[in-house]
Every structure is written in structure tokens, then in C-alpha cells.
Amino acid sequence: MLAKCESLAGTELASNNIERIVSAAHEGRIDSLVVDYRTEVYGRFDAHINSVQFVNRADPELDLIELATAQTVLHNGSVYAVAQSDLASASPLCALFRY
């Protein structure tokens, strides 16, 4: 899965951008999601305007990676937990889109 993320990087079929991934997960467009199991990114997602707002406080209810993971699973996508060192970029996640 990691190799596929790397080979599709920079195309419309993959992303490591958290805003794009959270939105796509909510819409059910993620086929596979690779996440760093130790990283948390805090923020809020507003589905009405398709927007992510990052926050500085650690609040488990505001973990955007957890949100993307849950939405991916709810929409029958696959999630793979890895260590950050296994990811090709500094981003803590990579998504492969269905479309």
C-alpha cells in the first residue's frame, strides 16, 4: 500500500494533504488510508462548507486523523496503521481515492 501511495503521489488519485483527505473521507471517496498510528492532528471539520479548521489544543474529540480513519471505515474503505518512518513524506497519512 505504501508503494502505491508513493507511485501515485502528485496525481488526483492520491493525497497526503489532511484537508483534502478529511473531506474525501467524509464523502466516501477514500479506498485506502495509510496513517501514522502515533500522530494526532487537531481541528474541526465543517461538512456544510467542506472546510477544516486546525486548533492548537489536544482534544481527542477533535483528532482529524481519527475522523478520517472512522469515515474511511464507515464508507467501506481500508485503513493501514504504520509508523511515521514508513511514510514517504512528512505527512502523517496518505490516501488513495476511489475516484
N, C-alpha and C positions, 0 to 999 in steps of 0.2 A: 504494500500500500504506500509506503514511504517513497519508493522509487517512482510510482505513478504520480504522486504529488509533485515530485521534482521534475519529472518529464513534462508535465502539463503546466508547470509554473509559468505565469505570464500570459496564459490563454484565458478564454472565457469559461473554460471547464474546470478551473481550479483557482483557489484563492487562499491566502494566509492573512487577509485583512479582516479583522474581527467585526467591524461594522457590516461588511458585506456578508460574512458568514452568519452572524446572528439574524440578519434579515432573511437570508436564504433558508436558514433552518426553520424560521417561523413560517415561511411559505411552503415548506416541504420539498425544497429543491436540492437538498443535500443527499447524495447517495452514500458517501463515506466521509467520516470526520476523524482526523487524527489529532489527538490532544495531548499536551504535556500534563500528566496527572498531578503534578506538583504546583502548577501555576494557577493563580486566580486573578481575574481582571474584573474590577468592579464598575458597575454602571447600571443604567436603566435603558430599557428598550421600549419605545412607544410605537406599537404596531399601527396605530392610526395614521401616523405621519412617516412611518418607516425610518425611525431615527434612533441612534444610540447616543446617550449622554454619559460620559465617564464621570465617576466620582472617586474621591480620594480615600474614603473611609472603608475599612474592611467590614463588610456585612454579608454573611453567607447568602442572604436572600437576594443580593444584587450581583452575584457572580455570573458574568456574561458567558464564560466558558461552560459553566454548568447549565445555563439556559440553552445555549446552542446544542449541548450534548442531549439534554432532555427533549428538545424539539426534534432533533435528528432521529432519536429513537421513536418518539411518538408518530413520526411520519415514515416509519419502517426503513430508516437508514441504518448504517452500521457505524459504530464508534470504536476506535482503537486508542487505548491509552499507552503512551510511550514516555520515555524520559526526554527532557529538552535536548540533550546531547544527540538524540537520534533524529531530530528535526533538522532540515537543511537550512532553515532561516532562523532568525532571532525570534520570530513569532511563535507563540505557544500552541498554535494549531494550524491545520491545513485541511481544506475541504475540497472534495471532488463533487461537482454538481451533476445532477441528472440531466439538466438542460440549461 
